[in-house]
Amino acid sequence: MDAPVSIGQSLMGKHLHRSNEKYNVLRAFSSHFRKLLVGKENNAGPRSEAEERVHSWIQALARSEKSLTFEYVQSTERGLSFKEAEMRLLEGGQNIPIDHNFPSWWQLWCNAFIHPFNIILIIMATLSFLASDNANGIIMLILVMLSVGIRFHQDYNSSRAAMKLSELLRSQIRVQRCAGKVIQTELVVQIDYRDIVPGDIIHFSPGDLFPGDVRLLTSKDLIVSQSSLTGESGTTEKVADMIEDPSTPLLELKNVCFMGTSVVSGCGTGLVISTGSRTYMSTIFSTMGQEKHTDAFENGLRCVSYALVCIMVLVVPIISLSDYYASHNLGESVIFGISVAVALTPQMLPLIVNTNLAKGAITMAKDRCIVKRLSTIQHMGAMDILCIDKTGTLTTNRIIMVHHMDSWGFPNERVLRFAFLNSYFKTEANSPIDDAILAYAYTNGYRFQASKWRMIEEIPFDFVRRRMSVIIERDLDSIWDEQGSYFDTTKYVITKGALEEVLSISTLIEDVDKGVNLTLTPKDREVVLQKSEELSNDGLRVLGVAMKRANTIIKSGPTKYSALESDMVFLGLISFYDPPKNSAKQALWQLAEKGVKAKVLTGDSLSLAIKVCKEVGIRTTHVTTGPDLDILEHTEFHEAVRRATVLAHLTPTQKLRVVQSLQKVGNHVVGFLGDGINDSLALEAADVGISVDSGASVAKDLADIILLEKDLNVLVSGVEHGRLTNGNTMKYIKMSLVANIGSIISLFIATMFIQFEPLSPRQLLTQNFLYNLGQIAIPWDKVDDRYAKVPQGWSATELPVFILWNGPVCSIFDIGTFLFLRFYYEADQVSDSEFFHSAWFIEGLLMQALIIHMIRTEKIPFIQDMASWPVVFSTITISAVGIMIPFSPIGKLMGLMNLPLSYFGFLVVLFLGYFSLGQVVKRIYILIYKRWL
């Protein structure tokens, strides 16, 4: 998206260049209010520059008179003419929410192809073909295409996920336009949302979506849902005839509606002030479809690739020249150098990594967890912070009733009785509140004999009154069955709804102790509101219940409903709660045991979030809200995010900033669990984006993992699989580099001191092929328990240090073999090359096979810890094949010969020495660096 260059020009289009003077006034105007809002010009928190300008533009218009608003957007109270609207559409472009130029398939393919490791594999494949090792070359090319194909598929899907947002607004919009050359006539026409331009006047009614950011002109009982931006399921009232206060947060503006929000009830007209990629929604979602930041694991692999290239460039020419100096055969020396380069490359890395990930994905699928991007499993092993929403994740998303109390906070069955009758006779679709009231009464054994009542009329709920009422009467045959003063009439009006609204229609309050109705005084009202606030602070939702006897029913007239809902007797309060899941506390405890800290990021209220978090065991000593974060300096913002465990009342942009702060400043690997459109930004930015099968399509498209059940226990299993995958991958990388680099060092030293090649190119490639074949079993290995208990990230400095410690250990015993062959068997002449090749071939292959067992665990191999049976079987098989080759016809073709038994006795002593010294080095390394893999 092109960044705005000014409030006037960028946000409204090129047609505003005609009013530079007005633009300067507006810039000063918005700057002044921004200072009032945040105190300093540059103290708006870590917003992007583009978003800050959109904020300033919208807030400035919200604080302006309607006449000024028309002037700023170059429109009139009659609307735009068709010609002017067409010009603006040509100049500003169509009203498309996310303005991305998606790359073509071949561009995505090139991006996936250009990776250092792919280049190395292609070079090695070419060298393999030159060395007549066609099988090895073909395998490496297949690995390249597999890696490129997987990455291309992921990038292709990710780059188009943002297009889903445009589907939100595909509708016809009613727009007021002017027509006529001499006498202009105002017309209301329906046009496609893509043809809406700044300056249009739109008409809206229930169910309509706002096609752009809109400054309200008129409104009647207007209630709007902003859940697509805030994540809150509630609604907000909008009013046109008001001027906003400078301190009002953007999403709480009453006279502005935003693109993507919808009309729940009411109607009105509005002036479109921003469209397309210049709207608030488009600005906050502008990062969608863009490339994620590269994680530590990918950066680590790149570093390995670059390091291998440097080693090849340095070592291979030296080895080739040394061999040429001894053999004086340039062709053979070049082929030998190529073989060394092939042997230096961890050719099985893509296969090992993908097999690891695929195995983890299959296992997680059995736990009802679908992995869309295989690399995410690797990230789950390194994840140390999980950001989660509250509703449906920590809670059951099922409301239950908690209290039924009178105005002084004492339990009162009459409050429950009338609330029950109100919900029982409600004819509209029952809400979760009504279901909770009915369930509470039935499960607690209350018998309110609803069958002895019948409904006369219902006053349905609406978002203006925020209450609903029923008028019921007793069956005449059952009147005498009841005793008490309140059953001397057959008709009752029972009202249930928002506490403030119910109090506003009540003039009396019931005193149970005295058995009379008293006048509802301001003091009584204060007591009720104070009790409601206490319940709300405990995270409960509070409603009021009132009733009155109705001797006559008004049959018709405009004041019918208002007359019925008046002069009522306030009975008391009922409260509700979305309880936490039974499994949530245990799952969070298990995640904490594994080093994964939970942070709650929600759009709901802070008090409700705190109550839920306390019940599931999340510490609430440090909490904050979105409005509080929005006024912090950068340093204060990052510190607040680091400390807080509960962050409530967050917008989508704030969720994104929290995730990015944890990643970039806190250096954490962050997972995010969300299922709504408002979670899309954070889902895409997180290292592990997690959604649920019932989530919004945009959220599922952007997520890396889809949960078929919204249960944190599934994530516990995912973390375990991630640690296992990460451990086995790191095993391969470390053991492969230690073995390969140690082998190359040994070959280099041997080449310098003998008159022939330590191994022929064919022998070296065969040895390398057998070793790689034996490593295929690594994904089926187990990991140490201690390794799986903490997050396992990639350290940029760890790998070189690890190689420097362990690589020379291998080379020491290779050189020991070289010295034994030279001085014991006196195999240092060209005539002894066949014997030397055979001995070196077996020793090198067995050494590389046994390195797997030395590197794979921090314990003593074969004594304190045994590898899984596939790895043991692979080692035995490859070792047996390697030993038999010199004694077989294949060995004869490769230039190998039979070896004396004394040499195998030497190998036993050699490898016992290797394991002893290797274990000593391992313990010292762990003592210094506190970790092994």
N, C-alpha and C positions, 0 to 999 in steps of 0.2 A: 504494500500500500504506500502510495506517495505521501510523504510526511507533509502536514500543513505548514505553510510558510508564514501565515498570519491568520488571525482569527477571522477577519473578513474575507480574505481572498480564498483561503484553502477550504474553509468549512462551508462556504456558500457558493463557490464556483466563480468562474471567470467574470460573470456579469457584474460582480461587485466592484470591479476596478474603477467603475465610473464614480464611486463615492469615497474617494480617499479621505476627504475631510471627516466624513461621518465615521469612517473606519478608525481614524486616529482618536476620535472622541470615545468610540466604543472600547478601543484598546486601553485607554486610560481609565475608563469606567470599570472594566472587568479587572484591571490590575489593582485598582483601589479596593474592590471588594475581595479580591484574593488576599490582599494584605490583611484586611479585617478578619478574614477567615482563619488564616494560618499564622499571622503575626509577622512573617518574613516573606519576601518575594520568592525566595528559592527554597522555602521550607514546606513543600507539599508532599513530603515523603518520597519514596523511590518510584514515582510514576514516570512513564516515558514522556518525552517532550510532546509527542503527538496527543497522548491522552490528556496531558495537562492543558493543552490548548482547547481540546473539546470540552473539558470541564469548565474552563473559563467562559467559553462561548455560551454554553447552555445556562450556566449560573447567571451570567450577565443578562440574558434574555428573560430568565425567570424573575429577575429583580426589576424588570422594566415595565413601564406602562404598555398597554396593548398598542397604542398609537406608535410608540417608539419601536416596538417589535416589528410592525409592518414596515416601518422605514428602514430598519436594519436589513431586512431580507428583501427589500425592493419589491414589495407587494402592496395590495390595497385590500380594503375590507370587502370588496366585491370578488376578490380572487384574481388570478392571472387570466389573461386572454389566451386563446388557443395558440396564437402565433408566438406570444412570449414564452409560453410553456414549451413549445416545440424548439425554440432557440436555446432555452436553458437545457433541454434534454440533449441537444446536439453538443453544446459546450461542456456540460458537466458529466455526460455519460448516463447510462441507465442506472436505476436504483437497485444495484446488486450489493448485498450486505458485505461480502468478503471479496475484495478486488485483488485476486491472485492470478498471476499468469502461470498456469501450471506447465511444468516442463513436459516435453514430448517423451515418448517411450525410449527413444534412442539416447536422449540426454540422461534419463534415469539409468539406462543400461551402462552408459559410459561412467557415470558416477560410481556405480556399483563395481565396475571393472577396475577402475583406477584405485588400487590399494597396494601398498608396498608388498604385502605378502603374496598377492596374486602375481605381481610382476616377478618376484623371486621364483615362484613356482613355474612360471612360463619360461623364464631363463633356464631354470634347471631342467625343465622338460626338453627344451631345445638342446641343451648340453647332453642330456641322456640319449637323445636320438643320434647326436654326433658320436657318442661313445658306444653306439650300437645297442643300447639298453632300451629297446622300444617299449617293452612292457612297463618299465618304470616311468618313461615319458608319458605314455598314455594314461596311466593312473594319475599322474600329477595334473594333466590337462582336465581329466574328469573332475578332480577335486576343485580346480579353478572354476569350472562351469557350474558346479554345485554351489559353491560359495557365492558366485555372482548371481545365480538364479534366485537364491533365497533372499539376498539383499535387494535385488530388483523388485521382487514381489512385495516386500515390506515397504519399500520407498514408494512404489506405485500406489498402494492402498493408502498410505499415510498422506501423500500429497493431495489426495482428493477427499479426505475426510471433511475438510472445511466446507466443501460444496453442499453438505447436508444442511447447513444453516440457512441457505437460500430457500430451501423447501418450506421453511417456517412461514414465509411471507407470500406464498403463491396464492393470491386471491385477487378479487376485483375490489377496487377502492372507489367509494363515492366522493367525487371531487366537485367543488364549485368553481366554474369557469365563466368568463365573460365572453359574449358573442355579439356581433353587430358592429358596423362601421360608424354609423351616425349615433343611433340609440343603442347602447349596449344592454343586453339582457343577461341576467344571471341564470345560469343553467347548472343543474346538478347531474353530472354524468358519471358513468362507471368506466374506469380505465384499469389497465393492468398495473399492479404495484410497481413494476419495473419502470413505468412511465411517470411516476410521481417525481416532482422536482421541488426544490426549496421555493417557498412562496405560495405553494398550493394551499387551499383551504379544504380540509377533508371533513366529511360527516361520518360519524360512527355510532354504533349501537351494540347491544350485547352480542358477544361472539366474535366481534371484529378484532383483527390484529392491526397494530399501528405500523404503517409502512416506513416510518422514519421517526426522527425525534420531533416532537410536536409541542408547541406552546398552545395551551388551551385558550379558546376564545369564549366558548359557552360550555356549560356543563349542567346536567340535571341528574342528581342522585348517582353520580359517576363512581363506580367501584372498579378498580383495575387490578389484575394479577400481574405481579412482576417476578414470578417464580423463575422465569427463564434467566433472569439476571441476578436474583438474590438467593435463590435456592429455598426460600421460605414458602411454605404452602399457603400462608395467609394472604389477605388482600389489603389494598390500601385505598383510601378515599382520595379522589382528585377534585380540585375546585378551581374553576377558571378565574373567578372574580377575587383575586388576591395578589399581593406583591410579596414575594418571598423575602425572608429574613437573610441577611448575609451569612449567618452561622449555620443555615440548614444544609445538611449533607446532600449530595447530588441525588441519590436515589430516594430521598425523602421529600423532594420537591413536590408540592401539591399541584402546581399549575403546569407541570411538564410531564408528558408521557413519552416513553422511549420505544424505539424500534424493537419489535419482537415481543412486546408486552401485549396483553389482551384485555378487552372490555368484558367484565363479569356481569355488570348490570348498569343501567343508566344509559345516557346518550349525551351527545354534544357535538361541538365543532372545534377544530384546531388548526393552527397555522404550522405548516411543515417548515422547520428551521434547518434541518440537516437530513441528507439522504445518502444512500450508498455507503461507500467506505469512509464517509466523514461522520457517521453516526456514532453514538456512544457504544452501542453493541459491537459495531464493526471495529472500532478502535481497540476494544479490549480483547476481541477475538482475532485480531490481525496477525498474531503469531501462529495461528493454526496452519498446519500444512508445511510449516518451515522445518528445517532440519533440527533435530535435538542436539544438545551439546554432547560431545563425545565423552563417554564415560572412561573411568580409569582403566578398565580391562581392555577396551579397544585401543586406548592410548598406549597401554603396555605392550599390546601385540605389535603396534606400529614401531615402538622402540626396539622390540626384539628384531623386527624385520630390518630396520635400519642398521642395527648392530651387526646382524648377519651379513648384510651387504658390505659393511666396512671391513669385517673380518675376511670376507671373500676377496675383496679388492686387495687387501694387504697380504694375506697368507697364500692364496692360490698361486699368484705369480712367483712368489719366493720358492714354494714347493716345486713348481714346474721348472724353474731355473736350476734348483738344486738337483733335481732328477736328471735334467739335461747335462749338468756338469759331470754327473757320475756315469750316465749311459751314452751321452753324445748322440742321442736319437731324439730329434726335435718333435716328430710326430707322436711318438710314444709319451714323451714328457707332457705335451699339451693334453692328450687324452687322460693321462694320470691326473693332471691338475683339474680337469673337468670332473673326474670321478670324485676327487676330494671335495670339490664344491657341492656336488650332489649329496655326498655323505654328510656335509656340514648342515644341510637344510633339514629341519624337522618336517619332513614331507607329510607325515600323517596328522599334522595339527588340525587342518580343517575337518578331516574325517573323525578324529578323536573328539573334537569339540562338538561337532554336529551329532555324533552318536551319543555322546554324553547328554546333550540337550534333548535329543529325541527320546532317549530312554526316560529322562525325567518328565517329559511332557506326557508320555504314555502312562507313567505311574500316577501323575497328577490328574489325568483324565479319569482314572478309576476313582479318584476322590472327588469327582464332580467339579473339576477345575480345568477349564479349557485354556491351553496356552496358544496364543495367536502368534507371538514372536518368540522363537526359541531362545534368543539371547537373553530374554527376560529372566529365565531360570537362573542364569549366571548372576544377574543383578540381585535376584532374591537372596542368593547366598551371601551377598555383600551388604544387603539392606540393613541399616541400623536405626532408621526412623520410619514409622508407618503413620501417615496422616489419614484419619478416617472421619467420616461423617457420623453423626449421632443417630439419626432416624433410620431404623431398619438394620443398622449395623450393630450398635450397642443396645438398641431397644428393639422390642418386638414389632413396632409399628402397629400396635393394637392397643387402643385406649381402654383403660379400666377405671371404674369409679372408685374413689377413695373415701370421701366424706359426704355426709348429708347433715348439716348443722344449722341451728337457728342463728339469729343475728348476733348472738353473743358467743358463738363458737361451741355450743353444746350439741351433742348428737340429738337429732329430732326426727322421729319416724314420719311425722306429718309432711316434712319437707320432701322426704323420699316418696311418700304416697302420691303427692301432687305432681312431682317430677315424673314418676312412673306413668301416671294417667296421661300426662302431656305427651310423652314419648309413645305410649301404647296406641293412642288414637291418631297419631300423626299419619297422614295418608301419603305425603310425599315420600320419596325414597329415603329410607332411614339412614341417618348419618352414623358414624362411629360413636358419637356421643349418645345417641338414642339406644344403640345396641348395648353400650356399656351400662346404661341405666337399667335396661330390662334384664340384662345378665346379672347385675348386682342384686336386684330384687329377687329373681328366681333362685339364684344359688345360695342366698342367705335365708331362704325359707319364708320370705314375706308373702302374704296372701292378701292382695288388695282388691280381689273380686272385680276385676275389670269387666267381667261379663254382665254385671249388674248396672253398667253404665252404657250409654250410647252417645255418639257424637252428633251434635247439631250442626256445627260449622267449624271451619279451620281458617285461621289467619296465617298464611305461609310465611316462612322466613324470607327476608331479603337483607341485602348488605347495607341498606340505609338504616332500617330499624334495628337490625342485628338481634332479633328475637322472633319467636313464633308462639302462637296461642291456639288453644282449642277451646271450644265451648261445648260442654258435655252436660248431660242431665241423667238423673237416676231413673231407673225403671220404677213406675208407680208401685208395682208389686213388692219391691224390695225396700221401699222407703222406711217401712216400720221395722226392718231388720236391724237398723243401725240406731244407735243412741248418740246424743251429743248435739250441742247448739249449732254446729256447722252443717248439720244435715236437715235443717228445717226448711230448706228450699231444694228444688230439684235441678237447678241450673247453676253452673260454675264456669267462669272464665279462668283458665290456667295459662300462665305465661312463663316461658323459660327462655333465657338468652344472656347476652353480655350483661355483666353486673351493672355497669353504669346506665345502660338503657333500661333495665328493669327497675332500678331505683328511680329513674326519671319519671316513670309512670305510676309510682307508688306514693300514696299519701298517708298510709297507715302501716304500722308494724305490729306483728303478733307477739304478745307476751304470754308465753306458755304457762308460766308460773301463776299469773293472775287470771288467766283464761279470758283475757279481753284484748281488743285491738286498741293500740295507742297511736297518737299522732306521730308520724315519722319526723323527728326533729333533725336539724343539722348535726347535732351531737351524735344521734343514732346513726346517721349516714356516715359520719366520720369513723365511728366504731366499726361499721360494716366494711368500709373501704380499707381500714387498717388491717382487719382480719384477712381480707382478700389479698392485701399486699404481702402479709406473712406467708400465706399459702403459695402465692406466686413466687416468692423468694425461695421456697422449697421446691420449685420446679413444677408446681401443679397448675393446671388450667382451671379457672374458677368461673362458674355461671351463677346467676341469680334465679330464684323461683318466687313467683307471686301469684295470687289468686284473688277472686272476688265473687260474691254471689250475684247472679244476674237474674232479677225477677222478670225483666222484659228484655227482649232481643230486638235491636234496631234492624228493621227489615231491609232498608236501602238508604241511599244518600251518600254524599261525599265524606261525611264525618262518621260513617258507620264504624270503621275499624278503629279510628282514634277514640271514639266514644267508648268502645268496648275495652280498649287497652288504656284505661284511665282510672284514677282513684282506686288503685289496687292495694291489697294488703301484702306487704313484703314478708315472705315466710322465712327465707334463709338462703344458704349457700350449698352448692354441690361442687365437688372438685374431682378432677380427673388426672390421669397419669399414664404416660406411655412407659411401661415397666422395662427394665433392662432384660436382655436375654439371659437365661440361666447359664448358657455356655460362654457368654462374653467375658465374665470375670476370669474363668479358668483359662480361656484362650489368651487373654491379655497377660496373665501371669506366666503362661508358657512362653509367650513372645519375649517378655521381659527377661526370663531365664536365659533366653538365647541371645540377649543383647539387643533386642529390637524395642526401642522406646516408642510409645504411642502418643500422638498428639491429635486432639480432636479439633477439626476445622468444620464449623457449621454456620449456617445462616440463621439458626434459631437464636433465641434469647440466651444471655449469659447465665441467668439464674437456673433455667431448665437444664442447660448443658452441665453446669456444676453439679446439680443434684444427681444426674445420671452418672457422671464420671465418678462421684464419690461412691456410688453403689457398686460400680464395677471395678473399683480399686485404682482409678487414675488420680494421681495427686492434683489438687486444685489450689496449691499455695501460690502459684503464679498463673494468672489468667489475664486476658485482654480482649478487646473487641476491635472490630474493623474501624469504626470512627476514631478510636484512640490511636490505632496504628497509622491512620491517615495523616495525622498532624505531627508525626515524629520525624526528626532528622534521620539521615541514612544510618548513621552509627547507632542511634537509639532504636531505630526500627529493627535492625539485625539483632541487637541485644535483647529486645523484647521478644522477638520470634524465638531466639535461642532458649530463653528462660521459660516461656509460656508452655503449659501443657494443654490448656483449653483456650481456643481462639474462636469467639462467637461473633455473630452478626457480621459475617464476612461476605463481601461481594466476590464474583468470579475473579476479578483482577487481583483482589487481595489474597485469595487462595493461591493464585499463581505466584505472587510475590513471596508469599511465605515459603512455598516449595523451592523457588529459586534461591531465596536467602539461605535456606538450609543446605542446598547443594553447593552454592558457590562460596558463601562466606563460612558456613559451618563445616564444609567439606564432608557432608554426609551423603550416603546413598539412600534416596528417599522413595518410599512407596506411597501411592495415593489411591484410596478406595472411594469411588464416587459413581453415581448412576444418573445424574441429571445433566441437562444442557449447561447449567451453571458450573458444572465440574469439568467441562471440556478442556479449558486452559490448563488447569492443574494436572489433569490426566495425561495430557500430551507432554507436559514438561517433566513429569516425574520419571525417575529411572525405572520404576515399576508402576505402570498404570493399570488399575484393577477396576472392573465394573461388574455388573451382574446381568444375568440373562433378561431380567425385566426392566433394565435401564433404558434410557433414551438411545435412539439409534446412533446419534452423534457420539455419545459417550462410549458405546460399544465399539464403534469404528476406531476410536482413538485409543482404546484400552489395549494393553498388552496381554492381559489375562481376563477371562470371563468366568465368573463364578456362577454355577448353576444353582447354588444356594448362597444366600447372603449370610455366611457364617464365618466368623474369624478362625474357627478351628481348621477350616480348609487352608487358610493362609499359614497356619502353623505347620501343616504338612508341607506346604509349598516352600517354606523357609528351610525345612529339613532337606528336601530334595535339592534346593538350591545350594546348600552347603555341600552336599554330597557331590553334586555336579562340579561345583567350583573346586573342591578338593581334588577330584580325579583329573580335572583339566590342569590344575597347577602341578600335579604329579607328573603328567606327561611333559609339560613345558620344561620343568626343572630337570627331570631325569634325562630328557632328550638333549637339552642343551649341555648338561654336564657330560653326558656320554659322548656326544658328537664333538664338542670342543676339546674334551680330554683326548679323544681319539685322534683329532687333527694335530694337536700338539705332539702327541707321541709319533705320529707319522712324520711330522716335520723334523723332529729330533733324529729319528731313525734314518731318514733320507739324507741327513747331513753327514752321517758317519758310516754308511755302507755304500757299496759300489753298485747297488741295484735297488729297485723299488721294493719297499717293505711288502706291498701287495700289488698285484697287477690290477688294472682298471676293472676287469671282469670280476676278479675276486673281491675287490673292495665294494663293488655295486651289489654283488650277491650277498655279502655280509650285511650290508646296509638294508637290503630288501628283507632278509630273514629277521633282522632286529625290528624293523618297522612292523612286520607281520605279527611278531610276538606282542606288540603293544596294543593291538586291537582289543584285547581283553580288558584294558584298563577301565573303561566305563562301567564294568561290572564289579569293580573292586569296592571295598568298604573304606571308610575313613576313621581316623582316631576319634574317640568320643570327645576329647577336649577340643579338637578342631571344629566339631559341629556345634559347640556351645556358644561361640562368639561369631559376629559378622566377620567375613573374610574378604577384605578388599585387596586391591592390587597396589603395591608400593613401587614407585618408579625406580627407587634406588635398591630395592631388595634383590632383584634378580641378578644384576652384575656382582653384587657382594656374595650372593649364594654360589655363583659359578666360581668366583675367585677362591672361595673356601673349599669347594668340593671337587672342582675340575682337576686341580693338581694331584689330588689323592689318586684318581684314576690313572693319571699320567705317570705317577711314581711307580705303580705296579706294572704298567705297560713297559716303562723303561727297565724295570727289573727283569721282565721277560726278555727284552732285547739284550741285556747284559748276560743273562743266563744262556741264551742261545749263542751268543758270540764267544763267551769264554768257556762254557762247559761243553757245548757241542762244536765250538769253533766254526760256526756257520756265518762267516763274514766275507766269503768269496762268492763270485758270480756262480760258480759251480754248485754252491750250497743254497742257491736262491729257492729251489723247489721245496727243500726242507724248511727253510726260514718262512716261506709263504704259508705253508701248511700249519706250522706252529703258531705264527702270528694270527692267521685266520681264525683258528679255534679259540685262542686266548682272547682276541678282541671281541668275538661274538659272545662268548661266555661272560666276559666282563660287562658288556652292555646289557646282557640279559639279567645279570645279578644286580646291576645298578638299580633296576626297577624296585627290588626288594629293599635295598638300602635307603632309597630316597622316599619311598611311599609312606613310611611311618617314622615317627620320632623315637619309637621304641627299638629294642634289639630285634632285628628280623629273625624269623624262624624260631625264636625262643620266647620273647614277650608278646609278639604279635605275628600272626600268620596271615598272608594275603588270602583273598577269596579263592575258591577252588578254580574258577576260570583263569585267573592270573597264574596260579601255581601250575595248572595244566599247560598253559601256554609256554611258561618258562621251561618246563621239562621237555615239552615237545620240540621247541626251537633249539634248545641245547643239544638234545639227542640228534636232531637232524644235522646241526652244525658239526658235531663230533663224527658222525658217520660219513659225511660228504667226502673227506680225504680218503676214506677206505672204499669208496664206491666208484663205479665207472664214470659218474658225473665229475667226481673229483679229479680223475685222470684227465678228462677233457679240459678242466679248469687249470691244470698244471699243478695239482696237489698230489701229495704222496702219503703213505702210511707213516705213522709216528710211533716211536718206542713208548712202552708203558712208563718208563722213568719220567717222561715229560708230563704225563698225566698226574703222577705223584707230585711233581713240582707244582702243577696247577692247583692241586688241593692245598698245598702249603701257601701258595700265592694268594688264593682267595680267602683263606683263613686270616692271613695278614691284612688283606684289603678290608674285610669286615671289622677286624679289630681296630685298625687305624681309622677307618671311616666312622666307626661308632664314637671313638674319642673326639674326632673333629666335630661330629654331630652334637655331642653333649656340650662342647665348648661354644659352638655356634648358638645353640639354644640358650645357654647361660648368658651370652652377651646380648642376643637380639630378641630373646623371649618368645620366639616362635620358630617353626620349622618350615612348613609349607606356606 
